[in-house]
Amino acid sequence: MPTPPLVGLDFWGVLVKTLPWFVRGAEYTLFLTVIGSFFGVILGLLAALARISSFGPTRALGTFYTWVFRGTPLLVQIWLVYFGLPSLGFTIFNNALFSGSVALSLNTGAYLAEVFRAAIESIPRGQMEAARSLGMSYAQAMRRVILPQGIRRMIPPSINQFVALLKDSSLVATISVWEITFVAKTITAATFRSFDLFTLAALYYLVLTTLFTTLGAWVEKRLLAYE
């Protein structure tokens, strides 16, 4: 995509001129955040349940997953998915947006797994015992008794993780996904207005993280109202 000419413009002129490019970048940033959050929650919950499972192999698998993705840099994970897997014949990962989404989801899931595990284990053991004594299976007791209570404790740290994900999505700029950081980097390469453009990128991230934090606080408040 051709970059906008910025010769002779002040900061506000640069803001107006580059707005369409940054809006498109923000759309991709939000897409990556939503996709990463959605699949991260699913992976995180599965991994958390695996971590607390009494079945050894399942527990080992959940532990291994969180160990790997919490213990290695997200940037390396993105590159491994985008550059490494296609070299092994997995050509589906040649798509940068898809690869970025997969890497962000896997990374987010590993961090959320610990959040969910801690929340579940914070519920008194007597709750599970009481549910089982009423004839519920383990899965029913978890779904009807433990998780509804744990969700309230999961919300605050989960919101922090979603905000972190929004900022971490900037790393997919390294594989040329057209998000906010990539927009700033691309236009800077053509116009050399690095201070203006990366300041704008920071402002756009600040607006998005503020919106996420505000929305999360509202959700948390609504949940607490039902306690």
C-alpha positions in Angstrom: 0.0 0.0 0.0 1.4 3.5 -0.9 2.3 5.6 2.1 1.0 9.2 2.6 3.3 12.2 1.8 4.1 14.0 5.0 6.5 16.7 3.8 5.9 20.0 5.5 3.3 18.8 7.9 3.3 19.4 11.7 2.4 16.7 14.2 -1.4 17.3 13.8 -1.1 17.2 10.1 0.7 13.9 10.2 -2.1 12.6 12.5 -4.8 13.5 10.1 -2.9 12.3 7.0 -2.1 8.9 8.4 -5.4 8.3 10.2 -6.8 5.9 7.5 -3.6 3.8 7.7 -3.6 3.6 11.5 -7.4 2.8 11.5 -6.7 -0.2 9.3 -3.8 -1.1 11.6 -6.0 -0.8 14.6 -8.6 -3.2 13.0 -5.9 -5.8 12.7 -4.6 -5.2 16.2 -8.1 -5.7 17.6 -8.7 -8.7 15.4 -5.5 -10.3 16.8 -6.4 -9.4 20.3 -10.0 -10.8 20.1 -8.8 -14.0 18.3 -5.9 -14.5 20.8 -8.2 -13.9 23.7 -10.9 -16.2 22.5 -8.7 -19.2 21.8 -6.4 -18.3 24.7 -9.3 -18.7 27.1 -10.2 -22.1 25.6 -6.6 -23.3 25.7 -6.1 -21.9 29.1 -9.1 -23.6 30.6 -8.2 -26.9 29.0 -4.6 -26.6 30.3 -5.7 -25.6 33.8 -8.0 -28.6 34.0 -5.2 -30.8 32.7 -2.9 -29.3 35.4 -5.2 -30.3 38.2 -6.2 -33.6 36.8 -5.4 -36.7 38.8 -4.5 -38.6 35.6 -0.7 -38.4 35.3 -0.2 -38.1 31.5 -2.9 -35.4 31.2 -1.3 -33.4 34.1 2.1 -33.8 32.5 0.8 -32.5 29.1 -0.7 -29.4 30.7 2.4 -28.8 32.7 4.6 -29.2 29.6 2.5 -26.8 27.5 2.6 -24.0 30.1 6.3 -24.6 30.8 7.2 -24.2 27.1 5.0 -21.2 26.2 5.7 -19.3 29.5 9.4 -20.0 29.4 10.2 -18.9 25.8 9.9 -15.4 24.3 6.7 -14.6 22.4 8.8 -13.3 19.5 10.6 -16.6 19.1 7.2 -18.4 19.2 5.9 -16.2 16.4 8.9 -16.8 14.2 8.9 -20.5 15.0 5.3 -20.8 13.8 5.7 -18.5 10.8 9.1 -19.5 9.6 9.7 -22.8 11.2 6.6 -24.8 10.6 6.4 -24.1 6.9 9.9 -25.4 6.5 8.6 -28.7 7.9 5.9 -28.8 5.2 3.0 -27.1 7.2 2.3 -24.6 4.4 -0.9 -23.4 6.1 1.4 -21.3 8.3 2.7 -19.3 5.4 -0.1 -16.8 6.0 1.3 -14.2 8.4 -2.0 -13.2 10.0 -2.9 -16.8 10.6 0.5 -17.6 12.1 0.4 -14.5 14.3 -3.0 -15.4 15.6 -1.9 -19.0 16.4 1.2 -17.9 18.2 -0.6 -15.3 20.3 -3.4 -17.7 21.2 -0.9 -20.4 22.3 1.1 -17.9 24.4 -2.0 -16.3 26.0 -3.4 -19.8 26.8 -0.3 -20.7 28.7 -0.5 -17.6 30.9 -4.3 -17.9 31.4 -3.9 -21.5 32.4 -2.1 -20.5 35.5 -4.7 -17.8 36.2 -7.5 -20.3 35.9 -5.7 -23.0 37.8 -5.1 -20.7 40.7 -8.7 -19.5 40.7 -10.1 -23.1 40.6 -7.8 -24.3 43.4 -8.7 -21.3 45.6 -12.3 -22.7 45.9 -12.5 -24.7 49.1 -12.3 -28.5 48.5 -15.5 -29.0 50.5 -17.4 -27.5 47.6 -16.4 -30.3 45.3 -17.0 -32.9 48.0 -20.5 -31.5 48.7 -21.3 -31.6 45.0 -20.1 -35.1 44.5 -22.1 -36.2 47.6 -25.2 -34.9 45.8 -24.6 -37.3 43.0 -22.9 -35.0 40.5 -20.0 -36.3 38.4 -16.7 -34.6 38.5 -17.5 -32.7 35.3 -20.9 -31.6 36.5 -19.5 -30.4 39.8 -16.8 -28.5 38.0 -19.2 -26.9 35.5 -22.1 -26.1 38.0 -20.3 -25.4 41.2 -16.5 -24.7 40.9 -16.2 -22.8 37.7 -19.0 -20.3 38.4 -17.3 -19.3 41.6 -13.8 -19.3 40.1 -14.8 -17.1 37.2 -15.2 -14.1 39.5 -11.7 -14.6 40.7 -10.4 -15.1 37.1 -11.7 -11.8 35.7 -9.2 -9.3 37.1 -6.0 -11.1 36.2 -7.6 -12.2 32.8 -8.3 -8.6 31.9 -4.6 -7.7 32.6 -3.6 -10.6 30.3 -5.9 -9.4 27.5 -4.4 -5.9 27.8 -0.9 -7.4 27.7 -2.0 -9.4 24.6 -3.1 -6.2 22.8 0.3 -4.7 23.4 2.2 -7.9 22.6 0.4 -8.1 19.3 2.8 -5.5 18.1 5.4 -8.3 17.7 3.6 -9.7 14.7 4.9 -6.6 12.8 8.1 -8.6 12.4 6.3 -10.9 10.1 4.6 -8.1 8.2 1.1 -8.2 9.6 -0.5 -4.8 8.9 -1.2 -3.8 12.5 -0.4 -0.5 14.3 3.3 -1.0 14.8 3.8 -2.2 11.2 2.0 0.9 9.9 4.3 3.2 11.9 7.4 1.3 10.8 6.3 1.2 7.1 5.4 4.9 6.9 8.6 5.9 8.8 10.7 4.0 6.3 9.3 6.2 3.5 9.0 9.5 5.3 11.6 9.5 8.1 9.1 11.0 10.5 9.9 8.4 13.2 9.1 10.5 16.3 5.7 11.6 15.0 4.7 8.2 13.8 5.8 6.1 16.7 4.3 8.7 19.1 1.0 8.2 17.2 1.3 4.5 17.5 1.8 4.8 21.2 -1.3 7.0 21.5 -3.4 4.5 19.5 -2.2 1.7 21.8 -3.0 3.8 24.8 -6.5 4.5 23.6 -7.2 0.8 22.9 -5.7 -0.4 26.2 -7.8 2.2 28.1 -10.9 1.0 26.3 -10.1 -2.7 27.2 -9.4 -1.8 30.8 -12.6 0.2 31.2 -14.7 -2.5 29.6 -13.0 -5.1 31.9 -13.7 -3.0 35.0 -17.4 -2.7 33.9 -17.7 -6.5 33.5 -16.0 -7.1 36.8 -18.4 -4.7 38.5 -21.4 -6.4 37.0 -20.2 -9.8 38.2 -19.6 -8.6 41.7 -23.1 -7.2 41.8 -24.5 -10.7 41.6 -22.4 -12.0 44.5 
